[in-house]
């Protein structure tokens, strides 16, 4: 693993972690349907992020696709009948969609020469590390409600058998 691979993996892992945390927090304050459909609007942000960071103006067909995406989102979330109300969960989810769009652009532009195995490893390490810090800072009060014996059994099972299967396939 080179220092470049390390930096790219850490950056990609951090971007993904922030997107995931914001989406999860948003889900706490909105409906699952709104969360899902608002997350999917990352598609709208990608051309503009490329434009902002890499100075590549979106093609005309991108604008048409964006309009189709927004119209579809309006109908799928039933905004026509219910009206649009923006809750804090919806806002957090939209911000998470921006981070997912940044992640896709980052992967497309920066990871082309990175070893995919190293990148995958670094994504896991970064997300796990930041997740542990987040949990210790903000979720430690709920640790008492966890059945640790059952949880450790699940961790052991899902940590061991998929690796065994992967080794067997190799």
C-alpha positions as semicolon CSV with decimal commas, in nm:
position;residue;x (nm);y (nm);z (nm)
1;X;0,000;0,000;0,000
2;X;0,141;0,335;-0,102
3;X;0,083;0,664;0,076
4;X;-0,135;0,773;-0,218
5;X;-0,353;0,460;-0,177
6;X;-0,374;0,528;0,195
7;X;-0,480;0,892;0,146
8;X;-0,734;0,807;-0,126
9;X;-0,881;0,527;0,088
10;X;-0,904;0,748;0,397
11;X;-1,069;1,030;0,203
12;X;-1,318;0,800;0,029
13;X;-1,397;0,626;0,358
14;X;-1,456;0,957;0,535
15;X;-1,685;1,087;0,259
16;X;-1,886;0,762;0,269
17;X;-1,900;0,767;0,649
18;X;-2,040;1,122;0,658
19;X;-2,301;1,036;0,393
20;X;-2,408;0,724;0,578
21;X;-2,429;0,897;0,917
22;X;-2,633;1,185;0,778
23;X;-2,868;0,945;0,600
24;X;-2,912;0,740;0,918
25;X;-2,977;1,051;1,128
26;X;-3,221;1,174;0,865
27;X;-3,409;0,846;0,881
28;X;-3,469;0,909;1,251
29;X;-3,667;1,225;1,168
30;X;-3,846;1,137;0,843
31;X;-4,029;0,848;0,681
32;X;-3,839;0,561;0,520
33;X;-4,000;0,645;0,184
34;X;-3,883;1,007;0,196
35;X;-3,539;0,897;0,310
36;X;-3,504;0,651;0,023
37;X;-3,624;0,882;-0,250
38;X;-3,437;1,185;-0,123
39;X;-3,119;0,979;-0,105
40;X;-3,168;0,886;-0,471
41;X;-3,143;1,251;-0,576
42;X;-2,765;1,221;-0,554
43;X;-2,802;1,173;-0,929
44;X;-2,900;1,539;-0,959
45;X;-2,592;1,662;-0,776
46;X;-2,324;1,465;-0,965
47;X;-2,307;1,685;-1,279
48;X;-2,288;2,001;-1,068
49;X;-2,018;1,862;-0,840
50;X;-1,811;1,770;-1,147
51;X;-1,871;2,121;-1,278
52;X;-1,766;2,286;-0,949
53;X;-1,456;2,078;-0,879
54;X;-1,335;1,982;-1,227
55;X;-1,479;2,266;-1,438
56;X;-1,659;2,029;-1,675
57;X;-1,991;2,182;-1,761
58;X;-2,280;1,932;-1,772
59;X;-2,405;1,833;-2,116
60;X;-2,753;1,939;-2,223
61;X;-2,890;1,590;-2,178
62;X;-2,790;1,605;-1,809
63;X;-3,038;1,887;-1,753
64;X;-3,315;1,683;-1,915
65;X;-3,226;1,385;-1,695
66;X;-3,229;1,607;-1,386
67;X;-3,578;1,738;-1,469
68;X;-3,703;1,381;-1,527
69;X;-3,549;1,273;-1,195
70;X;-3,710;1,557;-1,002
71;X;-4,052;1,502;-1,164
72;X;-4,028;1,129;-1,088
73;X;-3,931;1,202;-0,728
74;X;-4,229;1,436;-0,690
75;X;-4,470;1,166;-0,806
76;X;-4,306;0,879;-0,619
77;X;-4,311;1,066;-0,290
78;X;-4,670;1,179;-0,354
79;X;-4,581;1,546;-0,318
80;X;-4,855;1,638;-0,565
81;X;-5,130;1,528;-0,324
82;X;-4,961;1,591;0,012
83;X;-4,769;1,908;-0,062
84;X;-4,406;1,959;0,019
85;X;-4,299;1,996;0,378
86;X;-3,930;1,984;0,457
87;X;-3,848;1,825;0,791
88;X;-3,505;1,815;0,953
89;X;-3,479;1,448;0,852
90;X;-3,546;1,539;0,489
91;X;-3,277;1,808;0,501
92;X;-3,022;1,570;0,656
93;X;-3,105;1,313;0,389
94;X;-3,057;1,565;0,107
95;X;-2,718;1,662;0,255
96;X;-2,629;1,291;0,270
97;X;-2,721;1,265;-0,099
98;X;-2,470;1,542;-0,170
99;X;-2,202;1,339;0,010
100;X;-2,294;1,026;-0,188
101;X;-2,263;1,229;-0,508
102;X;-1,923;1,358;-0,393
103;X;-1,819;0,999;-0,324
104;X;-1,917;0,885;-0,673
105;X;-1,732;1,176;-0,834
106;X;-1,429;1,112;-0,611
107;X;-1,423;0,743;-0,703
108;X;-1,458;0,825;-1,072
109;X;-1,183;1,086;-1,075
110;X;-0,931;0,983;-0,810
111;X;-0,935;0,605;-0,768
112;X;-0,861;0,494;-1,123
113;X;-0,501;0,399;-1,042
114;X;-0,565;0,268;-0,690
115;X;-0,554;-0,103;-0,615
116;X;-0,921;-0,201;-0,556
117;X;-0,827;-0,441;-0,275
118;X;-0,635;-0,170;-0,091
119;X;-0,918;0,078;-0,148
120;X;-1,174;-0,170;-0,016
121;X;-0,960;-0,241;0,289
122;X;-0,910;0,129;0,359
123;X;-1,283;0,199;0,321
124;X;-1,359;-0,067;0,582
125;X;-1,090;0,053;0,823
126;X;-1,189;0,419;0,788
127;X;-1,563;0,361;0,821
128;X;-1,513;0,121;1,110
129;X;-1,278;0,361;1,288
130;X;-1,500;0,664;1,247
131;X;-1,804;0,452;1,334
132;X;-1,640;0,339;1,657
133;X;-1,555;0,699;1,749
134;X;-1,913;0,808;1,668
135;X;-2,056;0,525;1,874
136;X;-1,834;0,599;2,174
137;X;-1,917;0,971;2,160
138;X;-2,290;0,962;2,090
139;X;-2,432;0,614;2,144
140;X;-2,257;0,479;2,452
141;X;-2,569;0,530;2,665
142;X;-2,749;0,256;2,471
143;X;-2,477;-0,007;2,526
144;X;-2,657;-0,140;2,835
145;X;-2,956;-0,250;2,625
146;X;-2,743;-0,476;2,403
147;X;-2,747;-0,851;2,459
148;X;-2,371;-0,891;2,417
149;X;-2,374;-1,272;2,415
150;X;-2,617;-1,281;2,123
151;X;-2,434;-0,998;1,946
152;X;-2,093;-1,165;1,976
153;X;-2,234;-1,487;1,838
154;X;-2,367;-1,300;1,534
155;X;-2,038;-1,116;1,486
156;X;-1,848;-1,445;1,502
157;X;-2,079;-1,615;1,254
158;X;-2,091;-1,331;1,000
159;X;-1,723;-1,256;1,045
160;X;-1,604;-1,614;0,995
161;X;-1,822;-1,793;0,742
162;X;-1,818;-1,534;0,461
163;X;-1,437;-1,530;0,480
164;X;-1,431;-1,907;0,476
165;X;-1,655;-1,909;0,168
166;X;-1,438;-1,650;-0,005
167;X;-1,124;-1,851;0,067
168;X;-1,296;-2,164;-0,064
169;X;-1,389;-1,986;-0,389
170;X;-1,032;-1,868;-0,441
